[in-house]
Amino acid sequence: MQPLILEQASQFGGNCKGESIGTNLYSLGPAYISIPETNSPSHRMLNEIGVLKYGRVETAAQKEVFLNGKVLPNFWSGAHESPTVFAQMKQVLKKYKDNPAAFNHMSVNQWLRQYFPHITTTLYEYFQYYAWSSFGGTLDEIAAGEFLSWQASEQNGILVFPGGNSLITQLLFQNLRAAVGPAQLRTKSAVLKVIPGNGFVDVVVEESLYKLKTIRTKFVVMAAPKFVAKKIISPIPANQLRVMDSIEYRSFMVGNVTLRKTIPSKGFDLYCLKKEIPKIPTPNATFSRGFTDVIFSNWAQGDKGSPCTLTFYKAFPYQGARQFLLSPFAHNKHRDFLLTELQNYYPELGITNSDIGAVRMTLWGHSVPVCQAGLASSKELALASQPIGNIVFANQDNLVSPAYESSESTALEAANHILRRFR
Ligand SMILES: Cc1cc2nc3c(=O)[nH]c(=O)nc-3n(C[C@H](O)[C@H](O)[C@H](O)COP(=O)(O)OP(=O)(O)OC[C@H]3O[C@@H](n4cnc5c(N)ncnc54)[C@H](O)[C@@H]3O)c2cc1C
């Protein structure tokens, strides 16, 4: 078997991209994964490609947040608000680790009202920002089971690599190139049409400007999101197309601020809380602050990288943000929001204006599917990723779960599906 991998961008990695300045590696987006169980397929793959040895674990006890601009250590102890409520939540989360599907019919807010109405202000604020920043949706939208299983998994700690998840894609790329040869990995190759045939699939690729080529292959793994797949696969059964249409996607802004000065990391990913219930952003009343959370990229390198880069996240947890992000003014506008907000953190970080070196903004358009209550884990959703002839789907949106784990598990399923057909 000689797989051919076609990528429209000039680099592989999809959302998982990173950069380095000096000896510091930082992510332009995806930053961490859950800790894979020893000997699970994920653990074996990460070990085989040689990334696991670079990972650093952040435990729940190490979870810091900013509270009104000051670092609050061990957020999950609840010492700042109510140790009893935080302990109860940790206890409840244990039940949700392995069975998200059972509560995916209801939103997190519905679940909270029914099962945990006594939640405290900072815990709710943290959950709301986590929903925006990790799911691109609000607590009114996100499926409770999925949300709670992520929270439960984070109680066991998270696994962080230098450069975030881009180190995984980098090493995966290097391993693939060694295994199948560089000619089989093609960037700047946009797939324009995928046409299922009888025991084969025709793939129309734009190899370079005005140069189209049709490749006949036995199988296609469609790893692009459904909002692309539905436009390029033809024909698609009407009921499948309808479900593909129902998946919503959300936008993000990520800002990497490189400092002229080396400062110690205050933790890994710190949410910026105020002990206030956040107002839900809408297209007409957007989130007034510059970011919800900040990552100290140097944390993954044990503070050995230089210079320091801080990575700021701002999600747009509503439909229709993408069109505004594409405007040429968006970069500057969001950079100014970010830098103005950052000034509130100068005293705690021990920096001033003159320590700001470079700012790099990444505006992610339709980057993550919304894990809608009712849609996640439903039979309806499964229909969106039903194979069409010899086309199989592998993307985070198969599960509307915007995470490395869902991309990886759906890729494994697609590979097994094809291997079974060969046997
Ligand atoms: C800001 C941000 C932060 C995130 N943080 C985390 C995190 O900390 N941890 C985590 O686990 N997840 C995180 N995620 C979720 C992340 O999206 C997933 O982890 C994962 O990267 C999704 O991978 P994928 O392969 O399913 O999709 P994608 O990364 O979207 O890959 C799809 C690929 O298909 C290509 N493509 C599309 N159309 C075509 C075409 N016509 N022809 C050829 N190629 C095409 C695209 O260019 C792209 O490379 C984050 C996402 C964002 C945006």
The ligand as an ORCA input file, in Angstrom:
! r2SCAN-3c Opt
* xyz 0 1
  C      -7.098     27.827     18.675
  C      -7.298     26.336     18.842
  C      -6.845     25.712     19.999
  C      -7.012     24.329     20.156
  N      -6.487     23.736     21.275
  C      -6.515     22.371     21.381
  C      -5.804     21.711     22.434
  O      -5.155     22.337     23.298
  N      -5.883     20.352     22.481
  C      -6.564     19.628     21.547
  O      -6.583     18.384     21.632
  N      -7.208     20.242     20.524
  C      -7.196     21.584     20.416
  N      -7.826     22.199     19.350
  C      -8.638     21.386     18.435
  C      -7.881     20.961     17.160
  O      -8.619     21.489     16.099
  C      -7.797     19.439     17.070
  O      -7.004     18.988     18.161
  C      -7.137     18.883     15.796
  O      -6.035     19.645     15.437
  C      -8.099     18.760     14.624
  O      -7.448     18.005     13.623
  P      -8.208     17.462     12.342
  O      -7.192     16.683     11.569
  O      -9.456     16.753     12.750
  O      -8.662     18.762     11.530
  P      -7.805     19.932     10.896
  O      -6.667     20.286     11.779
  O      -8.798     21.008     10.586
  O      -7.210     19.335      9.557
  C      -7.883     19.323      8.350
  C      -6.865     19.467      7.232
  O      -7.520     19.326      5.967
  C      -6.936     20.245      5.071
  N      -7.882     20.479      3.961
  C      -9.109     21.065      4.028
  N      -9.665     21.119      2.801
  C      -8.791     20.542      1.949
  C      -8.813     20.308      0.551
  N      -9.863     20.638     -0.229
  N      -7.728     19.717     -0.018
  C      -6.651     19.367      0.728
  N      -6.586     19.573      2.061
  C      -7.647     20.144      2.661
  C      -6.708     21.485      5.932
  O      -5.809     22.390      5.316
  C      -6.167     20.836      7.204
  O      -4.775     20.638      7.169
  C      -7.690     23.584     19.164
  C      -8.144     24.222     18.000
  C      -7.941     25.580     17.835
  C      -8.400     26.234     16.574
*
